[in-house]
Amino acid sequence: MIVEGLKLMVIGMATVLLFLSLMIVLINLSARLTSGITARELEGIEQEKQARALRAKKKKQQKKAAKTEGEIPMAVFAAAIAAYEADVLNGT
């Protein structure tokens, strides 16, 4: 009875070992067969990252340019305030 149990255990463990070994071989085989496709995909992803970074940089520059176009220099504000105060103080 114990011998039969041990035989069954060895057969079961051998079956699992063979299945796992076969699975490892098939995974490695599929990795080798698709390595060219994977390299092209990684290259495409890298190009996409560079394009996104370039778009973000352009957008940042456009925002900065739009911001500087809309700004009024501080000297203009100071001159306008001084002129207003001079008119108010002189009673005009």
HELIX and SHEET records of a PDB file:
HELIX    1   1 ILE A    2  LEU A   33  1                                  32    
HELIX    2   2 SER A   35  GLY A   70  1                                  36    
HELIX    3   3 MET A   74  ASN A   90  1                                  17    
END                                                                             
